[in-house]
């Protein structure tokens, strides 16, 4: 029976079978070392008799060939996992007879980004690339576990919609039988509706933004971690959930042995107007340089890698955003900056039907396309709010990656639809 690499330490002295990809072959004077990589790690195989390698030679099998190896597990502190295989018998399952497009047996530091993306089907096998996506998987586990423990229900919402979610024209149109549909910008309207069903809910799923940017921190398809909850007092209740969720995500990542920043008991916050005054900016939103400066301020002043910016101008936020009763031009909304980059956007939503009608009329928005959404507010919705986290941006900031595409299995941007 096959044993996977993390399980080998429990089989010292036993003869076992492993299977995986031939990652490297290193020949010394009296011995050859094979590194066999499976989906969870790498196993070192020690070959003292060259005849044991005959199946590789007969098949012309090079690196990345799929092999099965039977051998005796021997403790070796210097080997990966503290064990290695001796006295092996090897069988070639699938022979690779040409060089790989990226050097999986070496570091990827010198491989340019376009090559990594073009050959992602192979490049993602590299242990350093695989580790990035294991961090992403851990972050999603932490997200779900934190919210499940707090009584939230996971939902799935449509990704084909009849019109804009957030407003604006940055949507991908698709043919839908005899009419045009669009790829969803976010699950926003559906998750608000579902507050009337579950009160507390979340979703993990793709969202699509038809924005023609080519920056190092934007994608046209990314994974959004969305949350919505009812019976809140204002946006500060939502910010408290954000804090718990980010802490839970980081705790799950830390379990992999990855260094993570501490999340303060209360993340520092600064109002948008105060932030603008500090930065000397007069824009309707924070600039990337402004975000970086606020991140540096939070670290220097509060020792925090995180800072909330609250009270963004109401006119710059989506139509469903609740205003600040004490500052009519401001909103009960926020962004969470992580190491100087926006990570989370959220806030309190409107919850009365009459307020929606007034907000949409003020913006010149037609109600008919959103009639089903507005019906939820005709029939009773509590004060509620929510937020969304971009998974790939979270991973990029946490690991210090220079480009968000390195945090994405198969990135989609203006110029890339494959692989």
N, C-alpha and C positions, 0 to 999 in steps of 0.2 A: 504494500500500500504506500502511496506517495506521502512524503512528509514535506511540509513547507518550511522555508528557511527559519522562521522564528521558533519553530517547534523542535529544531535539531538538538538544542542544548539538553532536552529531556530524554535524549536517546544515546547518550555517550556509551560506547562499548557495543552498540547494536549495529547491525547491518540494515541499512534503510535505502529507500529509493527517493531521489529527488528529480525534478524536471524543471526546465527553464530554458533560457537563452544563453548561448556562449558569449559572455561579455568580453572576456580577454583570455589570452594564452601567453604565458611568460615562460620561456625555456631558459633554465640555468644549466650548468655543466652536468649535474647528476640528476636533476629533477625538473619537472614541468608543473607549473601551477595553472590550473584552469579556474576561472571565475564564472560560476553559473548563477545567473540572475533570475529569480522568479518575481512574482508580483508583490512580494513583501520584503525582499532583501537579496543579499548576495552570499553564495556559499563558495568557499575555497576548496578545490579538490587537488590533492597532491598525487602526482603521477611519477613513480620511480621507474616503471617499466615502459619504455616507448611503445611496446606492442599494444599497450592498453589504448593508444591513440589511433590504432589502425582503422577503426570505423570512421573517424573524422577524415583521415587521409583518403580512404577509399571513396568516400562520397564527395571529396573536394569541398568539405564543409568549412566555411570561414566564420568570422564573427557574426553573431546574431542568429546562427543556426539553432534550431530547437532540438534539444537533446534530453535524453533520460539517462541518469547516472545512478548506479547502485554502488554503495561503498560503506565502510565502517566509520562510524562517528568517533572522532578523537578530539579530546579537549586540547585547545591551543589558544592561550590568552591573546596572542597577537593577531589571530584571525578574526574576521568579522563574525560577530555573534559568539566568539570564544570557542568555536569548534570548527573542524574541517573534516573532509572525507579522505580516507586512505583506501588503497586496494580496490580501485574502482573498476567497474565494468560499464562501458558507455555504449549507448545506442543513438543513432541519428534519426530524429523524427522528421525534420524538415531542413534540408541543407540550403544554406545561403552561399552562393558562389561568386558574388560580386561585392565590392566595397560598399559600406553604408554611406549614405549621402552626408551624414554628420558623424563625427568620431565619438561613438558612444563609450569607447574604452578610455577616453581622455576627458579632461575638463572642457567645458563648453565656453569658457570665458572669451576665447578668441573667435567664436563662431558668430558672425553678424546676425542681427535680429531678422532680416529678411530670409536668411537661410533657415533659421530655426522655425519660422512660420511656414515657409514653403514646404519644408520636410517635417512638419509637426507629427505626422503619423509615426515617424521613427524617432525624431528628436525627443518626444515626450516620454520615451522609454528610459532616457538617461536618469539616473538616480536623483540628480539635483532638480530636474524638471518634475519628476514624479513627486518629490517632496513638497513642491509648491502646491500641487493639487491635493495632497494629503492634508496640508494645512487648511485649504479651502473646505475639504470634507469635514474636518474637525470643527471649523467655525460654524458650518451648518448644523452639525450635531449639537453644539453648544447653544445655538440660537433656538433650535427646537426644544431641547431639554429644559432650558430656562422658561420658555413660554408654556410648555406642557405642564410644568410644575406649578405655574401660576394660573392654571385653569383656562388657557387659551385652546381653541380648536383650529386645526389646520384645514384650510380650504383650498380649492383649485378653481380659478376663474377663467373665462374664455380669453383666448388670445386673438380671436377674430372678432372685431367689433364694427359697429355701423358708423361710428364717428369719433371725434376727438375726445380724449379723456381729460387732458390737462388744458385744452384750448390750444390754438395755434395750428400751423399747417405742417409741422414736422412729423408726418406719419407716412408709413409705407402702404401704398394702395395695392390691393390684390383683387383679381377677378373672383367674384363669388356668385356663381351661376349667372343670373341675368342682371346683376348689379355690382357695384364696387363696395368692397369691405376694406378694412384697415387692420394692420397688426397693432396690438394694444401697446400704448405708451406706458401704461401701468395698470394695475388692478384697482386703482383708486375708487372709482364709482361703485364697483362691485363689493369691495371690502367695506365701504360705508353702509351699503344696503344690508350687508350681512351682520352688522352690529345689531340690527333689529331682529336677527335670528339667534345669534350666539353670544352677543354682547362683547366677547373677547375672541379675537381670531387672528390668524396669520397665514401667510402664503410664501412659499419659495418657488420662484418661477422666472422665466425669461420675460424681458420687456424690450421694446424696439423703439429706437429714436432715429428718425430720418434727418439727422443733422450732419451737414457736410464738413465736419471737422476732422482734423488729422493730428490732434494733440496726443500727448503721452498719457493722458488720464481719461480719455473718452473712448467709448465703443458704441457701435450702432445696435448691438445686441449684447445685453449683459444679464446677470442673474440678480434679481431684486429680492431682498428679504423684507417683506411688508408686514406691518402690524397695525391693527386698529382695535380700539377699546372704548367702551361706553361708560356712562355715568362718571365722567371726570369733572373736576372743578374748573380746570383750565389747562393750558399747555404744559404747566409744570408737572402735572400728574403723568403726562406722556414722557417728559424728560426723565422722570424717575424710572420708568420702564426701560427707556433707552439705556440708562446707566446699568441696570441689572442685566439687560441682554448683552451689552458689550462685555461686561465682566464675565458672564457665562461663556461667551464665545472665546474669550482669551483664556479662560481656565481650561477649556477643552483643548485648545491649541497647545497650552503649556504642558499638557499630559503627554504630548509627543516629544517633549524635551526641547521645545523651541522657547527661546527667551521672549517674554512678552512684557509690556509695560504695565505698571500698576494703574488701576482705575481708582481715583479718589472716592471716598465715601460720598462726597458731593462734588461733582465736576464743576469747576469754576464757570461762571456765565458772565457775559457782557452784553448790554443792549446795543442794538445796531447803531443808534445815534451816538452812543459813547464810543463805540468802535471806530466810527467814521471820524469823530473828533480826534481820537488818538492817532489815527492813521493820516489825518489830513486829507481824506478822500471825500468826494462829493458825488459818488456814483450811486445809482439805485440798487446796486448789489456790490458785494465784495469782489475785488479783483483777485486774481491768483496771488499777486504780490502782497495784497492786504491780508489774505488768509495766512500766508507764510509768516508775515509779521505778527499777527495775532497768535499764531502757534508759538513763536519765539517768546512773546510776552507771557503766555500762559506757563511756559516752561520756566522762564526766569522768575516770574512772580509767584507762581503757585506750585512749581515742580510737577506740572501735569502735562502729559502729552495730548490731553483732550481739553477742549473749551467749547462751551455752548455760546452761540451768538443768537440773541433773541430779538423779537420786535422788528422784524424786517418790514419795510413799507408795504402797506396793505395793497397798494396799486400794483406791486410787482409779484404778488403771490396769486395762486389760482383762485378762481371765483368762489370756491367753497371754503376759503379760509376765514376764520372768525377774527373779527377786529378786536383791538385792545380797548376795552371800555374807557380807560383812563387816557388814552392817546389815540384819538380818532384816525390819525394818519398811519398808525402802526398796527401790526397784526399780532395775534397770539400764536406766532410761529417761531421756528428755530432751525438752525443748522448746527450740527456737531462737527467741529473740525478735529481731525486726528493728524497730529504732526504737521499742521499747517495746510491741510487739504480737506475740503468738504467731504464728509463721509456719510452723514445722515441729514435728511431733510424731513421735517415734521411739524406738527402743530395741532391746534384745536380747530375743528370744523364747525361750520354753521349746522344747526340742527332743526330750525323751524322753517316750514315751507314758505312762509311770507318773506323771511329773510333771503331765501334763495331767489325768489321772484325779484326782489328788489336788487340783489347783487347782480343778477343776470341782465336786468333792464339797464342798470347803470353801466354795464360793459357792452351793451348792444348785442347781447347773445340771444339767439332764438331758443325758446323753451322746448319746442316740439321734438328736436333730436334727442333730448334728454328726458322725455316724458316719463319713461319707466323708472329712471333714477329718481326723479322728483316725487313720484308717487310714494316712495318710502317715507318721505318727510311729511306728506299729507296725512299719513296714518301713524304718526307717533314715533319719533326718534329721540333718544336721550342725548344730552351733551356728550360729545365724543371727540376723539382725536386719534392720531396715529403717526407713523413714520415709515421710512424705507431706507434700507442700507444697501449699497452696491457691494456685492460680495467681492468682485474682482478688485475694486478699489481698496477695500479693507485689506485684502491679501497683499496688494502692492505696497500699501503704506506700512503694514506690519513687517514685511520682509525687506523693505527698503529697495524694491525693484525699481529700475529706472523707467519702465514703461508698462502700462497696464496690460499690454498684449502678452507680456511674460507671465501674467496671472490668469491667462485665458487658454483653455485647451485648444480651441480653434477660433481665433478672433474673427469678428466681422466688422469691417470698416468700409469706407467708401470704395476702396480698391480691391477688397478681398472677399471672395465668396467660396474659396477652396483653400486647403482641403477641408 
